């Protein structure tokens, strides 16, 4: 399979989880503020790192579901950045949420393909644990940008960090799947 095919296959799995949770919970995530989403991403990435370092899980969930959650929370973060925070979760229909998910997943795929061309698929030579560390680094960068109220001097914004976290999580899923 090509990188694009692998990306699409992994994103299909992530989308299926997103759609099922959207069915079960609705768009309850619409009330989450950006720092809360960044903290949720931190929890997921930190758990992956903890499992990688300890070598075992006491809760019957492994690393894959956490990478899927990072992908999905990154998409949710991008939606929140574009649409703003809702007071109630009923401002976005299931169909609208799925359409936004698909649009943002495609946007991240296109970004990955451009970067993949320039970096010549260097990610394939990396360890999954490096993706985890890079995601954590991007989370800490995002927290700093949030503390600065988005007023950076030379850095990309929160949206670029969310897209990068998503793509590194996809790389992790690709490595764990294929």
C-alpha positions in Angstrom: 0.0 0.0 0.0 1.1 3.6 -0.6 1.4 6.0 2.2 -1.8 7.7 1.1 -3.6 4.4 1.1 -2.3 3.6 4.6 -3.3 7.1 5.8 -6.8 6.7 4.4 -7.2 3.2 5.9 -6.1 4.4 9.4 -8.3 7.5 9.1 -11.3 5.3 8.2 -10.8 3.5 11.5 -10.5 6.7 13.4 -13.6 8.1 11.7 -15.6 5.0 12.6 -14.8 5.6 16.2 -15.7 9.3 15.9 -19.0 8.4 14.3 -19.9 5.8 17.0 -19.0 8.2 19.8 -21.0 10.9 18.1 -23.9 8.6 18.1 -23.5 7.7 21.7 -22.7 11.1 23.1 -23.8 13.6 20.5 -21.5 16.6 20.0 -20.9 17.1 23.7 -17.3 18.0 22.8 -18.7 21.3 21.3 -18.5 22.9 24.8 -14.8 22.1 25.3 -12.5 25.1 25.3 -9.2 24.8 23.5 -7.0 24.4 26.7 -9.3 21.6 27.7 -8.8 19.8 24.4 -5.0 20.4 24.7 -5.2 18.8 28.2 -7.2 15.9 26.8 -4.5 15.4 24.2 -1.9 15.5 26.9 -3.7 12.8 28.9 -3.8 10.5 25.9 -0.1 11.1 24.8 1.1 10.8 28.4 -0.7 7.4 28.7 1.0 6.2 25.6 4.4 7.2 26.9 3.7 5.6 30.2 2.7 2.4 28.6 5.7 2.4 26.3 8.0 3.0 29.3 6.4 0.5 31.7 5.7 -2.1 29.0 2.3 -3.1 30.4 -1.2 -1.8 30.9 -3.3 -2.4 33.9 -6.4 -1.1 32.1 -7.4 -3.3 29.2 -6.7 -0.7 26.5 -3.5 -0.4 24.6 -1.6 2.2 22.7 -3.7 2.0 19.5 -6.9 3.4 21.0 -4.9 6.3 22.5 -3.5 7.2 19.1 -7.0 7.0 17.6 -8.1 9.4 20.4 -5.3 11.8 19.6 -6.4 11.8 16.0 -10.0 12.5 16.9 -9.3 15.1 19.6 -7.0 16.9 17.1 -9.9 17.0 14.6 -12.2 18.2 17.3 -9.7 20.9 18.3 -9.5 22.1 14.7 -13.3 22.2 14.5 -13.4 24.2 17.8 -10.8 26.7 16.5 -12.8 27.3 13.3 -16.3 27.3 14.7 -15.7 28.6 18.2 -16.9 27.1 21.5 -20.6 26.3 21.9 -22.6 27.0 25.0 -24.6 23.8 24.4 -23.6 20.8 22.3 -26.7 20.9 20.1 -25.4 23.6 17.7 -23.9 21.1 15.3 -25.8 18.2 13.8 -24.3 14.7 13.4 -24.1 15.3 9.6 -22.3 18.6 10.0 -19.8 17.2 12.5 -19.0 14.3 10.2 -18.7 16.6 7.2 -16.3 18.8 9.2 -14.3 15.7 10.2 -14.0 14.5 6.6 -12.9 18.0 5.4 -10.3 18.3 8.1 -9.0 14.7 7.7 -8.6 15.5 3.9 -6.8 18.7 4.7 -4.4 16.9 7.1 -3.8 14.2 4.4 -2.9 16.9 1.9 -0.5 18.5 4.4 1.1 15.2 5.2 1.6 14.4 1.5 3.3 17.8 0.9 5.6 17.3 3.9 6.2 13.7 3.1 7.4 14.7 -0.4 9.9 17.2 1.1 11.0 14.9 3.9 11.1 11.8 1.7 9.1 9.7 4.2 11.7 10.1 7.0 8.9 9.2 9.5 9.1 5.6 8.3 12.6 5.3 9.9 11.4 6.6 13.2 10.3 4.6 16.2 6.7 4.8 17.4 8.0 6.1 20.7 9.5 9.1 18.9 6.0 10.0 17.5 4.8 9.9 21.1 7.6 12.2 22.3 7.0 14.6 19.4 3.3 14.7 20.1 4.0 15.5 23.7 6.4 18.3 22.7 3.8 19.8 20.4 1.3 19.6 23.3 3.7 21.6 25.5 4.3 24.1 22.7 0.5 24.4 22.3 0.1 25.1 26.0 2.7 27.8 25.8 1.0 29.4 22.8 -2.3 29.3 24.8 -0.5 31.0 27.7 0.7 33.7 25.3 -3.0 34.1 24.1 -1.8 33.1 20.6 0.7 36.0 20.4 3.8 34.3 19.1 6.8 35.9 17.4 7.8 33.3 14.9 5.8 30.1 15.6 2.9 28.5 13.9 -0.4 28.6 15.7 -2.4 26.1 17.6 -4.1 24.8 14.5 -0.8 23.8 12.9 0.2 22.0 16.1 -3.1 20.1 16.2 -2.6 19.1 12.6 0.9 17.9 13.3 -0.2 15.9 16.4 -2.9 14.3 14.2 -0.4 13.3 11.5 2.1 11.9 14.0 -0.6 9.9 15.6 -1.6 8.6 12.1 2.1 7.6 11.6 2.0 5.7 14.8 -1.2 3.9 13.8 0.3 3.1 10.4 3.4 1.6 12.0 1.3 -0.4 14.5 -1.1 -1.6 11.7 1.0 -2.4 8.6 
